[in-house]
Amino acid sequence: MARTNQMRTFTDVLNTLISVLLLWCASSTAVGKTTLESVLESSGLKAQFSVDSEPAARLFAQGFGSALPPQLGEEITDITVRVIAGHDLYAFTKSALADKISPRNLRKLSTWFESDLGRKIVTNEVQHATPEAMERLAAQLNSLTADQSLMERARQLDVVLNIAANSARSVQITQTAVTEGILDARGASEEQKESALTEVRRGVDQGLEESMTLFVAMAGSPYRSLTHDEFERYLKFLRSKPAQQFHELITEASLEAVRIAYYDVGQHLGTFLQNAAREAATTQSGP
């Protein structure tokens, strides 16, 4: 894989995964009875999945198909968007969390989401969560990394939430899932699959080595306007057992949901590319 494609894929997937892994506590709605559903809604997770999945799928497909003829690239984009739309990532994540968080911890999470500071932080997070906002932040990387206060806050968040590592995992999972799906659809042997997947992992790792600073800087951006006291209170909440449990569960469930969805994408793309190659061969060998 070319280095430019590695970096483009990283940016595309980042649009969705940063919002899922970082903005798990985004909230702007009132919580009545404290249930898993109400906390997931108030955390912004439900909205993030429904809003961000299609743009990220489209961007991912455009990057994947950029080296192909325009007509094939358009069809790959349509296939990717359609397949991802058929996966209810939110329902999968919600199901994975069922009965894993106690009523007491749900109430504690709800209390934070509905506090004045929680709402203020949520407003900042939501404003930074859109694909357009992520692209703007990526274009401002130099100014972000030059802001020592921002970078220090980002590093503290990274220590608590493993944001950079989990975001890197998401890119790795997406790339390998698509590749494995394509290879399975084309009937590749286990040896062929292992060789191809090893190469993909190596290529993604090389691209991500250059991107860790970007991950960390973007992670800290929503919190630039917080006072020192506000940021310390936020860190205290993030270090609490309910918040740590919630974040870990959301992270693992959302990554697994993405893996399943993009493996399905890979299978559909593998079938499509195989059929396209057969049609091209038939046309070339025609009368």
N, C-alpha and C positions, 0 to 999 in steps of 0.2 A: 504494500500500500504506500502510495506517495505521501510525503510529509504534509503537503498541503491538504490532502484528503483527511489525514489524521486530525489536523487542527480544526478543519471545518466540522468534522464529525463531533469533535469535542465541544465546539461552540453550540452546535445544534442540540445535542443531547442535554447540554447544560441548561438550556432554556427551560426544560421540564424538570430535570432532576434537582437542580438547585432549589427550585420552588417547592418541590416535594420534601426534600431532605432538610432544608433550612427553614421553610415557612410552615412547619407543622403546627406552630402555635398561632398562626394568623387568625384573627377573629374580628367580626364586626356585628354579629347577631346575638340577640339575647338568648340565654340558656334558661329554659324553664325547668322541667324535671330533668335531673342530671342522669342521663343515660349515655351509653357509648355513642349512639347516633347523634345526640345533641352536642356532645363534646367534639366529635369529628366534624360536625357542621360548624361549630363555633371556632374550631381550630383552623378552618379554611381549607382543610384537606379535600373535602368534597368539591368545593368550587375550583380548587387548583387542578384536580384531575379533569374536570369537565371543560375548563377553559383552555388548558395548556396542551392537552394531548394531540389535538389536530395540528396546530402550528409546528410543534416539534417533529411530529411524524412527517409532515410535508417537507420541512427543512432537511431532516435526515435522508429522506428519499431523494431529494434534489442533489444532495452531496454524493449519495451512493451512485446515482445515475448520471453524474456530470461527465463521465468519460464515455458515455454511450451516445448513439445518435439521438437527436432531439425527440423523435417520435417514441423511441423506447423509453427515454427518460421520463416523458410525460405519463406513459402507462405505468411505469414503476412508481411514480408519485401517487397516481390514482389507486394502485393496488395497496400501497403502504397505508395511505389515509383510510381506505375502506377497511382493511384488516384491523388496524388499531381501533377504529371506531366500533368494531364489533366486540372489543374486549372491554368489559366494565371494570376498569382498574380500581375504581373506588369500591365496588361491591366485593371484589377479591380481597382488598385490604381490610375492609370492615369485617368480613368473615374471618380473616386470619386473626383479628384482635378479639373476637367474640369470647367473652367469659375470662379474658386474661387480665383485665384491670378491675380491681375491686371497686365497689360503690364509693368507698371512702376516698380512694385516690381520684376517682372521676370527679367527686365534689371538689377536691383540692385543685384539680386542673381547671375546673369551671370557675372557681373563685379567682384564679389568676387571670383567665381570659376576660373576665368581666371587671377587673379592677381598672382604675384610671390609667395606671402605667401600662397594664397589659393592652388596653385599647390603643394607647398612644403608639406602642411598639408595633402593634398589628397594622395600624394605618401606614406606618413607614414600610413595613414588610410587604404589604399588598402593593404599594406604589412601586416597589423594586422587583415585583414578581413576574411581570409580563415579559414576553419574548422581546418586545421593543426596548424595555428598560434594560434587560440583560445585554442586548446588543450595544446600547449606549454605554453601559458600564465597561464592556469589553473594549470599546473604542477609547475609553478614558483611562486605560490601564496605567499609563505613566503617571498621571496625576494622582490616581488612587494609591499607588505604591509609594509615592513621594509623601503622602500624608502619614506621618509617623503615628499620630494619635489613632487614626483609623486602622492602621496595620497592627497596632498593639491590641486594639479591641478585637480585631479579626483573629489574631493569634490566640487570644484568651478563649474566644468562642470555639476555635478549632480544637483546643485542648479538651473542652467540655463535651463537644458534640462530634468530634472526628469528621468535620465537614469535608475537608479536602480528601481524606481517605475514602469516605463513602461516595463522594462525587466521582472520584477516580474509579471506584468499583462499578458505579453505574455505567460509565463509558465502556469499561471492559466487558461488563455483562451484556450490554446492548450489542456491541460489535461481535462478540463470540456467539451470542444467541442467533443473530441474523446469519452469520457464517455457517453455523451448525445446521440451521434450518435449510439453507440452500444446498448444503452437501447431502443432507438426508434426502431431500427431494430429488436429487440427481443420482441417488444410489451409490454414494461414495463408500469406499471400504473404511473400516475403523482406522487402518493405518493412514489412509489418505486424509481422513478427518483430523487425526491427531497432528499430522504434519502441518495441515493448513491452519488449525486452531493455534498451534504453537507459534506460527509465523504471525498470525493476527495479534496474539497477546504481546509478542515482542514489539510489533510495530506500534500498538497502542501505548505500551509502556514508554517507548521512546518519545512519543508525542506528548505524553502527560508529564514527563520530566520537565518540559519547558513550560508547563501550564500550572504548576502548583501555586505560584505566586498569584496568578489570576484567580484561582479558586478562593484563596484566602482573602484577597482584597475585595472581591465581590461579596464574600460572606459578611464582611464587616460594614458594607455600605449602608444598610438600612439603619444603622445605629450611630451614625455620625452626629446626629442632633441631640442625642441623649446627654444629660448632665452626668458627671462622674457618679453621683449618688444613684441616679436612675439605672445606669449601666451595672453598677455593683448589685443593685437589687434584682436586676434581670439575671445576672450570673448566679445569684443565690437561688433563684427559682429553678434555673436550668440544672443546677447541681442537686436539687431535691430528688428523692427516690421516685416520686410519682412522675416527675418530668423526665428523668432518665429512663424509666421503664417505658413511658409513652414513646419517647423518641426512638428507642431501640426497636420497639415493636413496629412502629411506623416505617422505620428504615428498612428492616428486613422484609416486611410484607410488601412494601412498594417496589423494592428491587426484584423480588420474586415475581410480582405482577408484571413488571416490565420485561423480565426475562422470558416469561411465557408468551407475552404478546409479540415480542420481536422475534422469537423463534418461529411463531406462526407466520410472521411477515416473511422470514427467510424461506420457509417452505413454499409460500405462494410465489415469491420471487424466483426461487429455484425452478419451479414448474414453468413459470412464464418464460424465463430465459432459455430453458431447454427447448420449449416449443418454438420460440423465436429463432433459435439456432437451426432447428430442423426445417422450418419454413424457408430460411435463408439458403440452406443447403439444397433444398428442393428447387428453389427458384434458379439457383446457379447451375444446376444440372439439368434444367428443363430443355425442351427442344429449341 
